[in-house]
Amino acid sequence: MAFDIEMIKEVYAALPGKIKQARETVGRPLTLAEKILHAHLHKGMQAKSFERGRDYVDFAPDRVAMQDATAQMALLQFMQAGRPQVAVPSTVHCDHLVQAKTGAQEDLATALNTNKEVYDFLSSVSNKYGLGFWRPGGGIIHQVVLENYAFPGGMMIGTDSHTPNAGGLGMIAIGVGGADASDVMAGLAWELKWPKLIGIKLTGKLSGWSSAKDVILKVAGILTVKGGTGAIVEYFGEGADALSATGKATICNMGAEVGATCSIFTYDDRMSAYLKSTDRADVAELADSVSEHLRPDDEVYADPASYYDQLIEINLSELEPHVNGPFTPDLAWPISKLAEAAKANNWPEKIEVALIGSCTNSSYEDISRSASIAQQAIDKKLKTRSEFTITPGSELVRYTVEKDGFLGTFDDIGGVVLANACGPCIGQWARHIDDPHRKNTIVTSFNRNFAKRNDSYSGTHAFVASPELVTAFAIAGDLTFNPLTDKLINENGEEVMLDEPTGYELPPNGFSVEDAGYQAPAENPDEVDVLVSPDSQRLQLLAPFPAWEGTDLKGLRLLIKAKGKCTTDHISMAGPWLKFRGHLDNISNNMLIGALNSFNDSTDNVKNQLTGEYGPVPATARAYKAAGIGSIVVGDENYGEGSSREHAAMEPRHLGVRAILVKSFARIHETNLKKQGMLALIFAQKEDYNKIQEDDVIDIEGLTSFAPGSQLYVVLNHKDGSEERIPVNHTYNDQQIEWFKAGAALNIIRKQAIR
């Protein structure tokens, strides 16, 4: 039986009536996303025909999910809210803090010892406040959620940007910062700008080497890393219905790479089969009873262009396998074009490591199809020419694929099975390399491939492909290899070709597991103590951020003018810094150390206007803060792209940064800044970015009349005594302005709890 089945029953019981009312209110047929959004309006929200991309709307999500790196800060904030128990079903998943080094057992044992303080904290907080806790080794959050918690027609928020993975089961699942999660766990409404809608009609059927991964790799090439910003991507059509539930989840997972709010598929027989196979026949039965409400209305299918803001059509029968990269997940190459591109761009052709698994591609289907390629290597007497690692997505999958012999097949070709955790996908990888500075190539079935993302090495060219294609690359060891056309030389000197992969959508003999890794919350929460040592280097209780002083901001120093791509990895790196995710002051020492300074094209090297000397970004910010001087960060397009990590907003706030001024923001990061009482400002004229000079002293005017849609101004006081006043825009609504005035959204929640 499913977790929280009574809650799911309530959602389905109310769904038909809410959708009928929404259709009457809007006055037209509805897409699936619109149905779920309307069905989850907060009780204090008046239903109406909301304007896409403009109206802020309050929602009531059904559940919250958090991974261990982000859960620390989210739960530290929740502890300040004064609530005795979480208001909605919530879970914590320990997947980010396990470093991949030698193999599953050794790495997990090391993590349990190294991170004991953090795991004990998360376990005790979960026990005290009523959260489900998934122990280290239980699996990656998104795979575990898909197997246990996701349900068609539901709404979930999660403190990880790949939370939309649950869209593979027809759920609106959105990545957020920890402050948003804290709000919902405290029983408050969750605010989101009513999203635009991108419809993707899938026709035909996948075959051969093509897989669900290739759908999203192609979509990424079409939309780019910011083409989905502010939008829900909704997949439909006979091609969509032909995809497995886990294949759908792969596509939804990587919707984060196009900046989408989330992605979603319509309910079908493949979802029903997956629910039943994961011991949730009761959910499948409930969903079947309201299935007409879990798909777009017939009129939408008949004329999709009239209901979506953008419509894309992809014929799966013609879809070629893709490889995306390097350095960005939207640089899409059909496999037939990759060799030419590699030679033209002088990318290292030797593949040093091939890695499959992760939250994106670690299902039974993924593993079985990859194992079919590995078995061919054995049968055709081929050796792997690259290092090869396998990351199962959950203990349920790992146990089952081991039982069915697939892990043994990987072992026979030299594959190393890593722990059921994120590992190299998020930079938790103690990679073995002779020279970390040289150019090299890796291929993965992960989702992101930004510079330094996987191994912290700037010379690593990371490419993203399907797990079966990555397995073929491991055997060939060459980026120019095309398994559809190219032959390999085996141990006998014979030319052989790899056959098309085969596999199973679901395990023929069912899923099996001895211990999935779940810990239920304590039955006696009042007897549970949550202790944080004042001397801890891993955990730190939060102090409230100061409220706005009620005046315009004067005399701000320019901390850094970031050039080009500045993701949350650049603002707050992962990897070795993950151990400080529960200690705001310590992790603030990584603030913006990966951002490129536009004035000297170097990282972590900015001018301190008080001394004239150059030094690290965090140290410079601390110097300004110690002198009682605020600072400002200037950025480029799509600032804050990537992970949901709110540390990228909390660190600048902690170190005295008052405003972030950019050409454009990624959605989650902009919200995170607002939640922490920061000013998130946008150049009214993008070319004004060029007016910012290294020694500028900056004022922000218009704050005393700060209101939705109001014009603010930035005054640039140049070193030569000249002055420029430029207009800047913002997207704050009334509630968000109150967050700014109070110093942070949490300050308002805290006051309400005290009253």
Solvent accessible surface area in square Angstrom, and as a share of the most:
residue,aa,sasa,rsa
1,M,157,0.70
2,A,7,0.05
3,F,65,0.27
4,D,53,0.28
5,I,13,0.06
6,E,108,0.48
7,M,33,0.15
8,I,6,0.03
9,K,89,0.38
10,E,124,0.55
11,V,22,0.13
12,Y,7,0.03
13,A,84,0.65
14,A,39,0.30
15,L,2,0.01
16,P,45,0.28
17,G,48,0.46
18,K,88,0.37
19,I,1,0.00
20,K,119,0.51
21,Q,103,0.46
22,A,3,0.03
23,R,75,0.28
24,E,114,0.51
25,T,55,0.32
26,V,25,0.14
27,G,64,0.62
28,R,79,0.29
29,P,26,0.16
30,L,0,0.00
31,T,0,0.00
32,L,1,0.01
33,A,0,0.00
34,E,4,0.02
35,K,1,0.00
36,I,1,0.01
37,L,1,0.00
38,H,12,0.06
39,A,7,0.05
40,H,10,0.04
41,L,28,0.14
42,H,37,0.16
43,K,193,0.82
44,G,70,0.67
45,M,52,0.23
46,Q,147,0.66
47,A,25,0.19
48,K,97,0.41
49,S,71,0.46
50,F,16,0.07
51,E,94,0.42
52,R,50,0.18
53,G,28,0.27
54,R,165,0.60
55,D,33,0.17
56,Y,53,0.20
57,V,0,0.00
58,D,41,0.21
59,F,0,0.00
60,A,41,0.32
61,P,7,0.04
62,D,15,0.08
63,R,5,0.02
64,V,0,0.00
65,A,1,0.01
66,M,0,0.00
67,Q,5,0.02
68,D,0,0.00
69,A,0,0.00
70,T,7,0.04
71,A,0,0.00
72,Q,0,0.00
73,M,0,0.00
74,A,0,0.00
75,L,0,0.00
76,L,1,0.00
77,Q,2,0.01
78,F,0,0.00
79,M,46,0.20
80,Q,48,0.21
81,A,0,0.00
82,G,57,0.55
83,R,58,0.21
84,P,108,0.68
85,Q,76,0.34
86,V,21,0.12
87,A,62,0.48
88,V,29,0.16
89,P,37,0.23
90,S,5,0.03
91,T,3,0.02
92,V,0,0.00
93,H,0,0.00
94,C,1,0.01
95,D,0,0.00
96,H,13,0.06
97,L,9,0.04
98,V,2,0.01
99,Q,81,0.36
100,A,6,0.05
101,K,115,0.49
102,T,79,0.46
103,G,8,0.08
104,A,26,0.20
105,Q,155,0.69
106,E,102,0.46
107,D,6,0.03
108,L,45,0.22
109,A,61,0.47
110,T,84,0.49
111,A,4,0.03
112,L,83,0.42
113,N,120,0.62
114,T,78,0.46
115,N,7,0.04
116,K,121,0.51
117,E,72,0.32
118,V,0,0.00
119,Y,14,0.05
120,D,70,0.36
121,F,6,0.02
122,L,0,0.00
123,S,22,0.14
124,S,24,0.15
125,V,0,0.00
126,S,0,0.00
127,N,32,0.16
128,K,52,0.22
129,Y,26,0.10
130,G,24,0.23
131,L,0,0.00
132,G,5,0.05
133,F,6,0.03
134,W,7,0.02
135,R,85,0.31
136,P,18,0.11
137,G,13,0.12
138,G,4,0.04
139,G,1,0.01
140,I,1,0.00
141,I,1,0.01
142,H,9,0.04
143,Q,8,0.04
144,V,1,0.01
145,V,4,0.02
146,L,1,0.01
147,E,6,0.03
148,N,32,0.16
149,Y,8,0.03
150,A,1,0.01
151,F,1,0.00
152,P,0,0.00
153,G,0,0.00
154,G,0,0.00
155,M,0,0.00
156,M,3,0.01
157,I,0,0.00
158,G,0,0.00
159,T,1,0.00
160,D,12,0.06
161,S,6,0.04
162,H,8,0.04
163,T,4,0.02
164,P,2,0.01
165,N,3,0.02
166,A,2,0.01
167,G,0,0.00
168,G,0,0.00
169,L,0,0.00
170,G,2,0.02
171,M,0,0.00
172,I,0,0.00
173,A,0,0.00
174,I,0,0.00
175,G,1,0.01
176,V,2,0.01
177,G,1,0.01
178,G,1,0.01
179,A,8,0.06
180,D,5,0.02
181,A,0,0.00
182,S,1,0.01
183,D,10,0.05
184,V,3,0.02
185,M,0,0.00
186,A,8,0.06
187,G,42,0.40
188,L,57,0.28
189,A,29,0.23
190,W,4,0.01
191,E,25,0.11
192,L,11,0.06
193,K,63,0.27
194,W,7,0.03
195,P,3,0.02
196,K,97,0.41
197,L,2,0.01
198,I,6,0.03
199,G,0,0.00
200,I,0,0.00
201,K,58,0.25
202,L,0,0.00
203,T,21,0.12
204,G,27,0.26
205,K,136,0.57
206,L,37,0.18
207,S,81,0.52
208,G,21,0.20
209,W,11,0.04
210,S,10,0.06
211,S,14,0.09
212,A,12,0.09
213,K,1,0.00
214,D,0,0.00
215,V,0,0.00
216,I,1,0.01
217,L,0,0.00
218,K,69,0.29
219,V,1,0.00
220,A,0,0.00
221,G,31,0.30
222,I,77,0.39
223,L,10,0.05
224,T,60,0.35
225,V,21,0.12
226,K,86,0.37
227,G,33,0.32
228,G,0,0.00
229,T,50,0.29
230,G,27,0.26
231,A,3,0.02
232,I,0,0.00
233,V,2,0.01
234,E,0,0.00
235,Y,1,0.00
236,F,1,0.01
237,G,8,0.08
238,E,107,0.48
239,G,0,0.00
240,A,1,0.01
241,D,43,0.22
242,A,29,0.23
243,L,9,0.05
244,S,8,0.05
245,A,2,0.01
246,T,12,0.07
247,G,6,0.06
248,K,1,0.00
249,A,4,0.03
250,T,4,0.02
251,I,0,0.00
252,C,0,0.00
253,N,0,0.00
254,M,0,0.00
255,G,2,0.02
256,A,17,0.13
257,E,6,0.03
258,V,1,0.00
259,G,24,0.23
260,A,8,0.06
261,T,2,0.01
262,C,1,0.01
263,S,1,0.01
264,I,0,0.00
265,F,0,0.00
266,T,1,0.01
267,Y,8,0.03
268,D,17,0.09
269,D,119,0.62
270,R,73,0.27
271,M,0,0.00
272,S,10,0.06
273,A,41,0.32
274,Y,4,0.02
275,L,0,0.00
276,K,108,0.46
277,S,38,0.24
278,T,14,0.08
279,D,100,0.52
280,R,5,0.02
281,A,58,0.45
282,D,39,0.20
283,V,1,0.00
284,A,0,0.00
285,E,125,0.56
286,L,42,0.21
287,A,0,0.00
288,D,67,0.35
289,S,85,0.55
290,V,14,0.08
291,S,41,0.26
292,E,132,0.59
293,H,28,0.12
294,L,2,0.01
295,R,57,0.21
296,P,5,0.03
297,D,17,0.09
298,D,117,0.60
299,E,88,0.40
300,V,1,0.00
301,Y,61,0.23
302,A,88,0.69
303,D,67,0.35
304,P,16,0.10
305,A,69,0.53
306,S,78,0.50
307,Y,31,0.12
308,Y,13,0.05
309,D,81,0.42
310,Q,76,0.34
311,L,67,0.33
312,I,17,0.09
313,E,112,0.50
314,I,4,0.02
315,N,55,0.28
316,L,2,0.01
317,S,71,0.46
318,E,137,0.62
319,L,14,0.07
320,E,51,0.23
321,P,4,0.02
322,H,10,0.04
323,V,0,0.00
324,N,0,0.00
325,G,0,0.00
326,P,6,0.04
327,F,67,0.28
328,T,26,0.15
329,P,1,0.01
330,D,26,0.14
331,L,68,0.34
332,A,30,0.23
333,W,56,0.20
334,P,37,0.23
335,I,5,0.02
336,S,65,0.42
337,K,108,0.46
338,L,1,0.01
339,A,31,0.24
340,E,122,0.54
341,A,7,0.05
342,A,0,0.00
343,K,129,0.55
344,A,86,0.67
345,N,73,0.38
346,N,112,0.58
347,W,26,0.09
348,P,27,0.17
349,E,59,0.26
350,K,136,0.58
351,I,0,0.00
352,E,30,0.13
353,V,1,0.01
354,A,0,0.00
355,L,1,0.00
356,I,0,0.00
357,G,0,0.00
358,S,1,0.01
359,C,13,0.08
360,T,4,0.02
361,N,4,0.02
362,S,2,0.01
363,S,5,0.03
364,Y,6,0.02
365,E,40,0.18
366,D,17,0.09
367,I,1,0.01
368,S,3,0.02
369,R,41,0.15
370,S,0,0.00
371,A,4,0.03
372,S,24,0.15
373,I,0,0.00
374,A,0,0.00
375,Q,71,0.32
376,Q,21,0.09
377,A,0,0.00
378,I,66,0.34
379,D,94,0.49
380,K,47,0.20
381,K,103,0.44
382,L,14,0.07
383,K,137,0.58
384,T,35,0.20
385,R,140,0.51
386,S,11,0.07
387,E,89,0.40
388,F,5,0.02
389,T,14,0.08
390,I,0,0.00
391,T,3,0.02
392,P,1,0.01
393,G,0,0.00
394,S,1,0.01
395,E,28,0.12
396,L,29,0.14
397,V,1,0.01
398,R,48,0.17
399,Y,57,0.22
400,T,0,0.00
401,V,0,0.00
402,E,89,0.40
403,K,93,0.39
404,D,42,0.22
405,G,38,0.37
406,F,32,0.13
407,L,15,0.07
408,G,37,0.36
409,T,17,0.10
410,F,0,0.00
411,D,97,0.50
412,D,102,0.53
413,I,17,0.09
414,G,51,0.49
415,G,7,0.07
416,V,65,0.37
417,V,33,0.19
418,L,10,0.05
419,A,9,0.07
420,N,7,0.04
421,A,3,0.02
422,C,9,0.05
423,G,4,0.04
424,P,1,0.00
425,C,4,0.03
426,I,13,0.07
427,G,13,0.13
428,Q,14,0.06
429,W,27,0.09
430,A,27,0.21
431,R,21,0.08
432,H,114,0.51
433,I,35,0.18
434,D,123,0.64
435,D,56,0.29
436,P,49,0.31
437,H,157,0.70
438,R,80,0.29
439,K,103,0.44
440,N,1,0.00
441,T,0,0.00
442,I,0,0.00
443,V,0,0.00
444,T,1,0.01
445,S,0,0.00
446,F,2,0.01
447,N,1,0.00
448,R,4,0.01
449,N,1,0.01
450,F,7,0.03
451,A,45,0.35
452,K,81,0.34
453,R,15,0.05
454,N,5,0.02
455,D,7,0.04
456,S,66,0.43
457,Y,49,0.19
458,S,70,0.45
459,G,9,0.08
460,T,7,0.04
461,H,14,0.06
462,A,4,0.03
463,F,0,0.00
464,V,1,0.00
465,A,0,0.00
466,S,1,0.01
467,P,1,0.01
468,E,2,0.01
469,L,1,0.00
470,V,0,0.00
471,T,0,0.00
472,A,0,0.00
473,F,0,0.00
474,A,0,0.00
475,I,2,0.01
476,A,4,0.03
477,G,9,0.09
478,D,51,0.26
479,L,0,0.00
480,T,26,0.15
481,F,10,0.04
482,N,18,0.09
483,P,1,0.01
484,L,73,0.36
485,T,92,0.54
486,D,50,0.26
487,K,117,0.50
488,L,14,0.07
489,I,87,0.44
490,N,13,0.07
491,E,106,0.47
492,N,90,0.46
493,G,54,0.52
494,E,92,0.41
495,E,114,0.51
496,V,27,0.15
497,M,66,0.29
498,L,7,0.03
499,D,82,0.43
500,E,100,0.45
501,P,8,0.05
502,T,93,0.54
503,G,38,0.36
504,Y,113,0.43
505,E,49,0.22
506,L,43,0.22
507,P,11,0.07
508,P,83,0.52
509,N,122,0.63
510,G,30,0.29
511,F,38,0.16
512,S,35,0.23
513,V,54,0.31
514,E,148,0.66
515,D,82,0.42
516,A,35,0.27
517,G,6,0.06
518,Y,66,0.25
519,Q,44,0.20
520,A,60,0.47
521,P,44,0.28
522,A,30,0.23
523,E,174,0.78
524,N,72,0.37
525,P,34,0.21
526,D,133,0.69
527,E,133,0.60
528,V,26,0.15
529,D,106,0.55
530,V,26,0.15
531,L,149,0.74
532,V,25,0.14
533,S,54,0.35
534,P,135,0.85
535,D,118,0.61
536,S,10,0.06
537,Q,112,0.50
538,R,23,0.08
539,L,4,0.02
540,Q,61,0.27
541,L,96,0.48
542,L,23,0.12
543,A,81,0.63
544,P,80,0.50
545,F,27,0.11
546,P,95,0.60
547,A,63,0.49
548,W,39,0.14
549,E,102,0.46
550,G,35,0.33
551,T,75,0.44
552,D,34,0.18
553,L,6,0.03
554,K,123,0.52
555,G,22,0.22
556,L,5,0.03
557,R,49,0.18
558,L,6,0.03
559,L,3,0.02
560,I,4,0.02
561,K,13,0.05
562,A,0,0.00
563,K,87,0.37
564,G,32,0.31
565,K,76,0.32
566,C,3,0.02
567,T,0,0.00
568,T,1,0.01
569,D,20,0.10
570,H,34,0.15
571,I,0,0.00
572,S,0,0.00
573,M,48,0.21
574,A,9,0.07
575,G,8,0.08
576,P,91,0.57
577,W,55,0.19
578,L,1,0.01
579,K,82,0.35
580,F,40,0.17
581,R,4,0.01
582,G,0,0.00
583,H,18,0.08
584,L,8,0.04
585,D,43,0.22
586,N,25,0.13
587,I,0,0.00
588,S,0,0.00
589,N,68,0.35
590,N,0,0.00
591,M,0,0.00
592,L,0,0.00
593,I,30,0.15
594,G,8,0.07
595,A,0,0.00
596,L,60,0.30
597,N,2,0.01
598,S,31,0.20
599,F,73,0.30
600,N,55,0.28
601,D,85,0.44
602,S,35,0.23
603,T,61,0.35
604,D,46,0.24
605,N,50,0.25
606,V,2,0.01
607,K,37,0.16
608,N,19,0.10
609,Q,38,0.17
610,L,79,0.39
611,T,85,0.50
612,G,39,0.37
613,E,118,0.53
614,Y,108,0.41
615,G,19,0.18
616,P,66,0.42
617,V,0,0.00
618,P,6,0.04
619,A,54,0.42
620,T,5,0.03
621,A,0,0.00
622,R,74,0.27
623,A,35,0.27
624,Y,1,0.00
625,K,94,0.40
626,A,94,0.73
627,A,56,0.44
628,G,70,0.68
629,I,39,0.20
630,G,17,0.16
631,S,1,0.01
632,I,0,0.00
633,V,0,0.00
634,V,0,0.00
635,G,0,0.00
636,D,22,0.11
637,E,54,0.24
638,N,12,0.06
639,Y,2,0.01
640,G,2,0.02
641,E,14,0.06
642,G,16,0.16
643,S,17,0.11
644,S,2,0.01
645,R,10,0.03
646,E,5,0.02
647,H,0,0.00
648,A,0,0.00
649,A,0,0.00
650,M,3,0.01
651,E,0,0.00
652,P,2,0.01
653,R,24,0.09
654,H,38,0.17
655,L,1,0.01
656,G,17,0.16
657,V,0,0.00
658,R,53,0.19
659,A,0,0.00
660,I,1,0.01
661,L,0,0.00
662,V,0,0.00
663,K,39,0.17
664,S,29,0.19
665,F,16,0.07
666,A,14,0.11
667,R,41,0.15
668,I,23,0.12
669,H,3,0.01
670,E,26,0.12
671,T,32,0.19
672,N,3,0.02
673,L,0,0.00
674,K,4,0.02
675,K,10,0.04
676,Q,5,0.02
677,G,7,0.07
678,M,1,0.00
679,L,0,0.00
680,A,0,0.00
681,L,0,0.00
682,I,34,0.17
683,F,6,0.02
684,A,33,0.25
685,Q,94,0.42
686,K,97,0.41
687,E,106,0.48
688,D,7,0.04
689,Y,17,0.07
690,N,111,0.57
691,K,76,0.32
692,I,3,0.01
693,Q,82,0.36
694,E,38,0.17
695,D,34,0.18
696,D,0,0.00
697,V,43,0.25
698,I,0,0.00
699,D,19,0.10
700,I,0,0.00
701,E,40,0.18
702,G,20,0.20
703,L,1,0.00
704,T,97,0.56
705,S,81,0.53
706,F,13,0.05
707,A,41,0.32
708,P,66,0.42
709,G,76,0.73
710,S,31,0.20
711,Q,76,0.34
712,L,0,0.00
713,Y,65,0.25
714,V,0,0.00
715,V,6,0.04
716,L,0,0.00
717,N,43,0.22
718,H,12,0.06
719,K,153,0.65
720,D,118,0.61
721,G,70,0.67
722,S,51,0.33
723,E,111,0.50
724,E,56,0.25
725,R,131,0.48
726,I,3,0.02
727,P,41,0.26
728,V,0,0.00
729,N,60,0.31
730,H,18,0.08
731,T,42,0.24
732,Y,4,0.02
733,N,23,0.12
734,D,97,0.50
735,Q,78,0.35
736,Q,5,0.02
737,I,6,0.03
738,E,85,0.38
739,W,15,0.05
740,F,6,0.02
741,K,77,0.32
742,A,16,0.12
743,G,0,0.00
744,A,3,0.02
745,A,3,0.02
746,L,19,0.10
747,N,12,0.06
748,I,45,0.23
749,I,7,0.04
750,R,38,0.14
751,K,113,0.48
752,Q,78,0.35
753,A,38,0.29
754,I,137,0.70
755,R,211,0.77
